[in-house]
Structure formats: structure tokens, C-alpha cells
């Protein structure tokens, strides 16, 4: 591992690989993960700031090999609500500090940024998450998402997203 880099991506890939392997060995068709809304937002900003792409983790997908579904049933649940529920049920919360000595993690910085925005503007996380479910490909300059060459004037219908969560308060 290069100096100054963390093991997070490697650790994540190794854990996921083991989950996929065990799922296959046990004859399962899916893997269920515990990522919550805040994880999805943090991943979005990690990809935006460090990967140069608009991407995050969807609630359901098919893995790269095409043989397993990956579900994230907590995708629409705030981290704080997960913590409250875990505490009420007396479930342990296991922090991801497996490496022990990693400081300055980019995900921690993104989490602090989101915490600051939420403190200054309560409800900001929910608005940002709602925005992830309301993408407009024609308003992003990516020609692989929208055929700008075929764009023409005249009547048209804009598709509505049936998964939108209520309006902005």
C-alpha cells in the first residue's frame, strides 16, 4: 500500500469478495448489506470529490459478475435512526476501525462536512438524498446519459420520478 493511503477500499473489496463467495457456496441469490442513507450520501460525495463522477450505492443492484443481487434495505434510513433502533434493541454498534491507526480518512472528512451542513441547515441531508432520486439526465453534460445531438424543439413530456419523497419544507 503506498504511503499516505488507507486500506479502506482494499478492506471493503476483500469483505465483499468473501460475502459473495460465501453466498455462492451457500446457494444464495442475494447479499444484504447494512448501508444507510448517510453512507449513500457520503459515497456520493466521495465519488464526486475524489473520483470525478456522479455515483453512489443504489438500494438494489446486480453484482459485476451478474450472479447475485445486492440489497441495501436501510438505504432510506438515516444513520441516527439506525443508532436509536440499535440502542433500543441493545444491539452493539461496531465501528469501522479495523486498522486502528488510520487518520484523516476522506470519508471522515466528508461526514464532518455533511454534519456541518446539517447543523447549519437542518434537513439538508434529506434534501440531498431526495436530489439523488430526482436526477435529470438532460440537465447534466454527459452525452452517454442524454442524446444532445437528437435534441429538437417542440412538445415533449418530462418523466416524473415515482420514488420522490415529499416536497421541501
C-alpha positions in Angstrom: 0.0 0.0 0.0 1.5 3.4 -1.0 2.5 5.8 1.8 -0.3 8.0 3.0 -3.1 5.7 1.5 -5.6 3.9 3.6 -6.7 0.3 3.4 -10.5 1.1 3.3 -11.0 0.3 -0.4 -8.9 -2.9 -0.2 -10.7 -4.0 3.0 -14.1 -3.3 1.5 -13.3 -5.3 -1.6 -11.9 -8.2 0.4 -15.0 -8.3 2.7 -17.4 -8.0 -0.2 -15.5 -10.8 -2.0 -15.8 -13.1 1.0 -19.6 -12.3 1.3 -20.1 -13.1 -2.4 -18.0 -16.3 -2.2 -20.0 -17.5 0.9 -23.3 -16.5 -0.7 -22.4 -18.6 -3.8 -21.2 -21.6 -1.6 -24.5 -21.5 0.3 -26.6 -21.3 -2.8 -27.9 -17.8 -2.1 -29.1 -15.4 -4.8 -28.5 -12.2 -2.9 -26.3 -10.4 -0.4 -27.9 -8.0 2.0 -25.8 -5.1 3.3 -26.4 -2.5 6.0 -25.6 0.7 4.2 -27.9 3.5 5.3 -28.9 6.9 3.8 -25.9 8.7 5.3 -23.5 6.0 3.8 -25.1 6.6 0.4 -24.6 10.4 0.7 -21.0 10.1 1.9 -20.3 7.7 -1.0 -21.8 10.2 -3.5 -19.6 13.0 -2.2 -16.5 10.7 -2.1 -17.1 9.9 -5.8 -17.8 13.5 -6.6 -14.7 14.9 -4.9 -12.2 12.1 -5.3 -13.5 10.0 -8.2 -14.8 12.8 -10.5 -18.1 11.0 -11.1 -21.8 11.2 -10.0 -22.3 7.8 -8.5 -23.3 6.2 -5.2 -24.7 2.9 -3.9 -28.2 2.0 -5.1 -30.7 0.2 -2.8 -30.7 -2.8 -5.2 -28.2 -3.9 -7.9 -26.8 -6.9 -9.6 -23.1 -7.5 -8.8 -20.4 -7.2 -11.5 -20.4 -11.0 -12.2 -24.2 -10.8 -12.7 -25.0 -13.7 -10.5 -26.0 -12.1 -7.2 -28.4 -9.3 -6.2 -27.1 -6.8 -3.7 -29.8 -5.3 -1.4 -29.4 -2.3 0.9 -32.7 -2.3 2.9 -31.6 0.6 5.1 -30.9 2.9 2.1 -33.7 5.3 3.0 -33.0 5.2 6.8 -30.9 7.9 8.5 -27.8 6.8 10.4 -29.2 8.5 13.6 -32.4 6.4 13.3 -30.3 3.2 12.9 -28.3 4.2 16.0 -31.5 4.8 18.0 -33.0 1.5 17.0 -29.8 -0.4 17.7 -29.6 1.2 21.2 -33.3 0.4 21.9 -32.7 -3.2 20.9 -29.4 -3.3 22.7 -27.5 -4.2 19.5 -23.8 -3.5 19.6 -22.6 -0.8 17.2 -19.3 -1.9 15.8 -17.2 1.0 14.5 -15.1 0.5 11.4 -11.7 1.0 13.0 -10.3 -2.4 12.0 -6.9 -0.9 11.0 -6.7 1.1 14.2 -4.4 3.9 13.3 -5.8 5.5 10.1 -6.2 9.2 10.5 -7.5 11.8 8.1 -9.7 9.4 6.2 -11.6 11.0 3.3 -14.9 9.5 4.4 -14.5 11.1 7.9 -13.8 14.4 6.3 -16.9 14.1 4.1 -19.0 13.0 7.1 -17.8 16.1 9.0 -18.7 18.3 6.0 -22.2 16.8 5.9 -22.6 17.2 9.7 -21.7 20.9 9.4 -24.2 21.4 6.6 -26.9 19.6 8.6 -26.1 21.7 11.8 -26.4 25.0 9.8 -29.4 23.8 7.8 -31.4 21.1 9.5 -32.9 18.7 7.0 -30.2 19.2 4.4 -29.2 15.5 4.3 -32.8 14.5 3.4 -32.9 17.2 0.7 -29.6 16.0 -0.8 -30.8 12.4 -0.7 -34.0 13.3 -2.4 -32.0 15.0 -5.1 -30.2 11.7 -5.7 -33.6 10.2 -6.5 -34.5 13.1 -8.8 -31.7 13.2 -11.3 -32.4 14.9 -14.7 -30.0 13.4 -17.3 -30.9 16.2 -19.7 -29.5 18.7 -17.2 -26.2 17.0 -16.9 -23.5 17.4 -19.6 -23.0 13.7 -20.0 -23.7 12.6 -23.6 -23.9 9.0 -22.5 -26.9 9.8 -20.4 -28.7 12.1 -22.8 -28.7 12.3 -26.6 -28.0 16.0 -27.0 -27.4 15.5 -30.8 -31.0 14.4 -31.2 -32.4 17.2 -29.1 -35.2 19.1 -31.0 -37.7 21.8 -30.3 -41.4 21.0 -29.9 -43.8 19.4 -27.4 -42.3 16.9 -25.1 -43.1 15.2 -21.8 -40.7 15.1 -18.9 -40.8 11.8 -17.0 -41.7 12.1 -13.3 -39.8 10.1 -10.7 -42.4 8.0 -8.8 -39.9 7.4 -6.0 -39.7 11.1 -4.9 -40.1 11.8 -1.3 -42.3 14.7 -0.4 -41.5 18.4 -1.1 -39.0 20.7 0.5 -40.3 22.2 3.7 
